[in-house]
Amino acid sequence: MLPVPFDYQPRTRIVHGPGSLARLGELVKEYGGTRALVVSDPGIVAAGHTTRAVSFLVQAKVQARVFGDVHENPTTEDVARCVEIAKEFGTDFIIGLGGGSSMDTAKGANFILTNGGKMKDYWGVGKAKKPMLPSICVPTTSGTGSECQSFALISDAKTHAKMACGDSKAAAKVALLDPELTVSQPQRVTACTGIDALAHAVETAVTTKRTPISGLFAREAFRLCEQSLEIVLSKPKQLEARARMQLGAAFAGLAIENSMLGAAHSCANPLTARYGIVHGEAVGLMLPHVVRFNAKRAPVAAIYREMYPQGDLAKRLSTLLRAAGMPQQLRHYGITKADLSDLADQAAQQWTAQFNPRPVKAKDFRALYKEAL
C-alpha cells in the first residue's frame, strides 16, 4: 500500500536545552523585533520566569511590556485585554510565556491586532487575510504542544463555545524549550499537562488524517512521555526527565498540527465546559475507553501495538493515570447516568470527532461515557 499523501510544511524553529531562555533577546532581534509584548499568567509571573524573560530582552536592547493576567482556558475577554495592552505599547513582536493558555492568548491577540474584527471571525482555518506579527512561544509546562501549533483555542466569553482558530501565519517563528522552566510546576500541573501530552500522542497516531510524518512525531512523543511521566511525578527536579517530557509535548504538538485529534478530546471538552474538570484530567479519564473502542479496528490496534509493544496500551494508560493521582470514574465528579445523553450530544458536535479512526456518533459517545461512569 502506498503511503498516505501529505504536504509537510514545518513552520516553527525549535530551540531546546537547559538555560535556553537566555537566548530570548537575541532570537527576538533575529526576527526583527524591537518592542516585545510578553503574554503570561499570574503563576508564571510569581515564579519569576516573566522577570527573567524581560531581563534577557532588555540585555538585547529590546523594549518589553508584560501582560500577565491570562486565565486558564482563556476567553475572548482575555484576548481583548491583551490586544488593548499591545496597541497601547505599540508592540511589533509577541511572546507567549507559560502554559497553553498564555500561548493561545498570545496567538489570539495576534489575530485581532493584525487583522482586526473579533475572535469568532477566525474560527476555522485560514481566515486571516493579512500578515501577522512574528512570535516566540516559551512553554513552562509539558502538555499542550501549543508552541508547535498554528491554532489558538479561545472560548467565547458569553456562549462558552471553544473556538479553534487556525492559520499558518499564527505559528510561532520559534518554540523555545527550556526544561528548567518546567521544574517550578506544581505537582498537580505536572500531572495534568503530562497526561494531556500523552493523550495527544495516542490520539494523533491513529486519526483519519494521520500521515507518515505525524506518525513519527506521535510515536516519539509517546516514547518520551511514557518513559518520563512517572519520574517527573516522583522526582520533580530530575531535569533529564523534565527535558524529555517537554520535548515529547512539543513533538505531540507537531503531530496535532499534521493529523488533528480524536474522540477522547471530543469527550473531554463537554466535561470541562459543564463540570469544570481540568482538561488533562478529563481527556485522561476518557482515553483508555476510547483506545479500547478504536482498537476494534484491526489497523488501529496494530498502531497501538507498535506504540506500546510491551502490552495493553489502555491498561498502561490507566496505570499512568493512577500514578498521576487522577480519578478514573465520572461519578467522582457528581456525574450521573441521567447526564450522559446530554454530554454525548455535546461530544458529537466537537470538531475533533470527525477525525477519530472509528466513526463515532452520539450513541457511541454515550456508551463511552457509560463505561467511564
N, C-alpha and C positions, 0 to 999 in steps of 0.2 A: 504494500500500500504506500502511495506517495505521501510525503509529509504534508500537513495542512499548510496551505498558502498563508503567508503573513508579510507584513510590511513593518519591520522593526526600525524605529527611529529614536535612538537614545537622545534625550533632551537635557538630562541633568548630569553634570560632572559630580563624581563622588570623591570627597577628600576625607580620609578615615585615619584615625590614630589618636592615642592619648596626647593631650595637650594641643590638639589641632585648632582649638578655639582661638589660640594666639594668632592664627593666620587670617582671622576675620577681616581686619582692616585692609590688609594687602589684597585680599580677594575682592572686597568691595571696590577698591580703586582699580583693580584689573578690569572690572566690568563697567568702569566709568562712573561709579557712584561718588558723590560729594556730600550729600545730605541724606543720611540713612535713618529711617524710622525702624526702631526695634519693637516688634509686637510680641508681648509676653503676657504672663498671668501673675497674680499676686504671690503664688507659691514660689515661682521661679525668681521673682524679684526678691522675696525674703531669703531665699537660699544664696543670694549674692551673685548668681550667674549673669543677671542682666547688667549689674555694675561692672563685672569683668568684661563682658562683651563691649560695653561702651568704652571702657578704658583702652581696649585694643583698637577701636575705631578712632579714638582721639589720638592715639600714638601714630596712626597712619594719616593724621590730619583730615579725617572725615568727620564732619559735623553730625551729631547724633541727637535723636529725641526718642523717648520711650513712651509707648502706650502699653501700660502694664495691667490693664483691667479686664482681660479676656476671661469669660466664664466658661465652665465646662459645657460641652455641647453648644457651641456659640450660635447666637441667633442673629437676625438681621439688625437688631439693636446694637450688638457688639460691633458689627461691621460698620454701622453708621457712625458710631463714636470714633472708631479708628480712622475712618475717612476724614472726619472733621479735624482730627489732630494732624493727619497727613497734609491736608490742604493748608492748614494754618502754618505748618512748618515749611512747606514747600519742598517736600521730600522728592528725591529722584531715585531712591533705592529703598527696597523693603526687605527687612529681615524678620523671619518668623522664628522665635526662640522659645522653645517649650515643647509641650506635647502636641497631639493632633489639633487641639482646639486653637492654640496660638498660630500654628501654621495655616490652618483653614481660614482663620480670621484675616491673616496677612494676605492670603490669596484672594479672599472675598473683597477686601478693601481695594486690592489692586484692580479688580474688575471695575468697580464703581469709579475709582479715582481716574482711571484712564479712558473708560468707555461710557461713563455716565449711567443714568437710569437707576433701576432697582435690582436687587439680587435675583428676584424671580425672572428677570429678563434673560438671565444666563443659565437658567435651569435647563439642563440638557448638555449637549456637546457642540462646541464650535460657534457659540453665539457672539463672542467678542469680535468686533469688526476692526478695531484699532489696536496698534501695538500696546503692550503693557510694560510696566517698569521692570527692570531686572531685579531679581530677588535671590536671597540665600535662605535656605531652611536649615536650622540648627536644632535637631531633636534632643530633648533632655530625657525622653523615655524611649523604650524599645517596644513599640507597639503598632502604631497606625501605619507607618511607612509613608506618611503624607509627604515627607521630604523628597520622595522619588515619584510623586504623582502629579498630574496636571488637574486634579479635581479639588474643589473646595466643597466641603459638606457643611451647609449652613441651614439652620432651622428657621422657618418663618415665625417671628415673634408672636403673631396673632393666631395662625392656624396650627402651628407646631409641625407643619409638614417639613420633612427633611429633604432639602434640595441639593442634589448633586450637580454642581456647576463645573463642567469640564471644558478646557480649551488648552491646546498645546502651548499657547502663549503664556498660560498661567504657571507652567512648570518652572521650578527654581533653576537658576543657572548653576547653582552649586548646592549639593547636600553635604553639609559639614558635620561629620560624625566624630564626636569626641566622647569616648566612653566614660571619661572622668565626670562628665556632666550627669551621667545616669546614677552615679553612686549615691547621690543625695535623695533619691526617690524613697518615699515611704514604702514599707513592705507591701501594703495594700496596692499601691500604684504599680509596683514591680509585678505583682501577681496578675492584676487585671490587664495591663498592657502586654505582658508576656503571653498570656492566653490569647489575646487578640492577634498577636503576631503569628502564633501557631495556627489559629483559625484561618488567617489569610493564606498561609502556605498550603494548608489542606484543601481549602476551597478552590483556590486558583489552579491547583494541579489538575482539576477534573472538569472545569466548566466547559460549556459548548464552544467557547471562544479560545480554548487552550491551544497553544502552538508549541513547537519545539523550544522556542526561546522562553516562553513563560514557564514551561515545564522545568527547564534548567534552574531558573530563579526560584521556583516553588520548592523543588527538591532540596536545593542547597539551603534555602531559608528554613525548611523543616529540620534538616540535619543540625544546623547551628542552634536553633531554638530548643529542639527536643533534648539535645545533649547538655544544654546550659541552664535551662529554666530552674531546675531543682537546685543547682549550685548557687545561682544568684539569690534564691529564696533562703537558703540555709547559710550562705556566706556572702552577705550583701557587698562586701568590699573587695571581692575577688574580681580584679579588673579584667583578667583574661576572659572570664565568663561573661562579664558585662559587655566586653567588646564583641564577643560572638553574638550575643543577643541583639546588640544594636545593629550589627551588620546583617543578621538574619531578618530583622524587622525591615530594614531598607530593601533587601532582596525581595521580601514578600511584597513590599510596595511596588517594586518594579514588575513583579508578577501580576499584581492587580492592574497595573497600567496596561498590561498586554493581554489580560484574559478575563478581567472582571471577577465577580464573586458569585456566591450561590445561595442556597436555601437557608443555611444557618444564619446568614446575615439578614435574610428576609424575616426569619423567625425572631431575631433579636431586636429589630427596630421597634416593633409594637410593644415589646416588653419594657424597653427603655422609655418610650413615649408615655405609656399608660401607668407604669408602676415605678418608674424612676430607677430601674435596675441598671447599674453601670454597664456600659456596652460590652466590655471584655467579659464580664461575668455572664451576661445574657447570651452572648454568642457561644461562649464556652459550654454553658449548660446544654444548649441545643445541639452542639456539634457532634457528639457521639451518636445521637439519634439520627441525624442527617447522614452521617457516614454509613450507618447500617442500612438506611433507606436507599442511598445511592449505590451501595455495594451489591445490590441485587442485579445491577447491570454488570455483566462479566468484564467488559473493557475497563469500567471504573474500578471494579475490585482489583484488577491487575495493576492499576496505577497505585492504588493504596498499598498493595503488597510490595511494590517497588519502593515506595516511600518508606515503609516500615517493615522490612523483611523479617524482623525479629519475632513477629507475631501479629496479634489482633490490634489494628490501629485504634478502633473505637475503645477497646479496653485500656490501651496505653494513654489515650486522651483522658479517660476517666481517672486514671492514676495521677496524671498531672493536675487535674482539677482538684483532687483531694490534697495534693502537695501544696497547691495554691490556697487551700482553705476555703474553697468555694462550694456553696450548696449545689446539689445535683438534682433537686426536685423543685418544680414550680410552686408546690404547696407551701414551701418555705416562705414565699413572698405573699401568702394570702390568696393566691390564685386558686379558683375552684373550677370544677367541671363546667359550671354554668358560664364561665368566662371564655371558654375555648373557641366557640364558634365565632365570636366577635374578633378574637385575636387572629383566628385563621383567615377571616375575611381581610383583615388589615395586612397580614403577611403576604397574602396572594397578590396584593396591589403593589408590593415593594418591587423596585426596578431590578434588583439582583435575582429575583425568582426566575426571570426569563433565561438566565444563563446556567441554571442548575442542569447537570448532565442527565438527570432523570426528570421528565416533565412533572411539575408539582402544582396541583390545584388546591383550592380552599379545603376540600375534603382530606387531601394528603397532609396539609398543614395541621388540620385538626387532629389527625391521627398522630402526628409528630408531637404536638403539644400534649396529647393524652398520655403518650409514652413517658413524657418528661414530668407529668403531674406528680 
